[in-house]
Amino acid sequence: SSRIIKELLRKKIGFTGLVITDDIQMKGLAEISNPYEAGLRSLKAGADIVMMTWSFKDQAKAIEHVKQAVLNGDFPMVELNEKVSRILAVKKFLQSKHSLQGAIGSSKIVALSTKKLREIESRILDFNIKMATRRSQETGDRVPAAVLEKAINIKTPICIFSSTNEFINSFKKSNLPTSFTRTTASTKPQALIDSIIKNDCSYWLYTIYGPKTAAILKTLPRAVAKKILIINLSAPSLITDSTKFLNVVNLYFPHPEAGKKVAENLQALASPELTDPLPAKPDDIQTGQEL
């Protein structure tokens, strides 16, 4: 909306920073426009950066689409230069505040991380855990790992299915006995079934990181699925029927300490009655807005 970005945000409010779109390849937008045209329309409306995260091929096509629009006069070069100037200004500011930003050589570093951002992420994780447990909603208390160890037979491990080591390594910090099974995009549902039948575990946890890890669960028999506690570190929409499982805990993003937080609240999170959503209290709503 150029009316919102150019007229309201830029002129009336006087905002001079960057305007960045959400992902224009999400399903909601894909139903009304292709990503190439949506990208161009976003830039014309006043956005400085267009987010396209799903396909390098689509990104290349979108860039070419914008280039052609500039060449044929459909998109003024002066507007493109204004956007580039704002982007360079922000980069220059970040470089002055974080001297290493201009000298990053590792491909593993994909985002600027600060102490403040890590604190905010931890608060969001705590809030999501709180919203997922009846106990923490009513009393604000967690089930400490030490208490959990007494309640669970130490000789019987907690079995975790995960596609990454991050969650399991975080979970191990609770000192609870664990058994870890690596899942991949090619993992068959029968592998989960066989593991649950053969192994004696206190709980079965399955971590979701995206559509591929969620797809494995679709054909699981309900009797087997009902034994599994789902830790969803991605979009809630990936699980269409939460009642099929022991419980579904939506944490929304893969925080490095997610495993430890889940372990501290495992008994509450594994309560089947928690599958029904609970209304947020006024103080919860305020905290959510603050986050």
Secondary structure by P-SEA (a helix, b strand, c coil): ccccccccccccccccccccccccccccccccccaaaaaaaaaaacccbbbbcccaaaaaaaaaaaaaaaaaccccaaaaaaaaaaaaaaaaaaaaacccccccccccccccccaaaaaaaaaaaaaaaaaaccccccccccccaaaaaaaccccccbbbbbccaaaaaaaacccccbbbbbbcccccaaaaaaaaacccccbbbbbbccaaaaaaaccccaaaaaabbbbcccccccccccccccbbbbccccccaaaaaaaaacccccccccccbbbbcaaaaaaaaac
